[in-house]
Amino acid sequence: GKPTLILITTTWHTREAESYRERYGAKILANRATVSKIGIAVDDAFGDGETFPGGLTAIDMPGTSTGETIFRGEQGGGALIVGDALMNFPPGERGLIMRLIGFHENLDTMPKLFMKDKKLAAESYQKLLDYDFDHILVSHGSPILSGAKEKLRVALEKS
């Protein structure tokens, strides 16, 4: 089939959304907090806890970047689908600039430099552990295909 929805994960993740809307007739949806900031027209807005076709649920990440949203899918033991809130860079895959601004190896949160409120962000990350999931699919780095919840728990203890 063809895509019907384009879900924007954070303010700067619009990329090819408009061309996909044109090509497939898909609707663009963004977190309510980002609608006025993303620079493209959206067809609808969403907030924390809203659900989408395919069993996806939006999880707001207050304190991180404006409107940062993680989507949780129910299939296969549960998966977190992440824009920039979490990253999983294998050792040696970060350049000098990335290391200097705070990108870490392995599973970690977004660099604190980008967080709007570190205390609130820490609460948002801890809230993720309340969900059932075995996978984390990241935009930056390698996916975690098993044992993801425990790996996230360990990563958050280190942050």
Steps between C-alpha positions, in 0.01 A plus 500: 500500500590863507559720804197687629657698787828681550570544871747779583715405802643846577518856368782448249394158368283614211757406233309353202157504666345733243628301202366178655165672557493592130619159378276282717221730618609434858398737777769675706447496876715678758503543875286798604810667648675503161225596256582872495876436493560242227459720195264274304124457500370207702172320454446431867671516840538244777599480864613254763312169505328541165490190284545446128429222253734205536489512879733800547466719809660844543720557805583867568853568626471828696830662588681365196460697175175677415231248412737202512286189465575129519255255347434163658392212281335195650616230260780254574533568872472875457733751339593860565538692174723797571604819320766678707407419861722189504804409294702182472837569340732200471855566626702700249202634303496854640716772354702747704231770495235251613717391791573862599132596519408197709397209277601181681571147385232235532146566619460844656269799524533801276792721608407717798601805294179456297266449796268784598460385865738227622294406809178470302684310224633251759142439615391446138774244444411315822134493389604289199578213736127482587429368148547146374754477216778272384629708206618857448511625143714815488553757227865536600706188546413132507162353600477292816311188404479322835532581867447870431317586821783370720759675280307826538479451878881459516559799273276724712681395818825622341361837384 
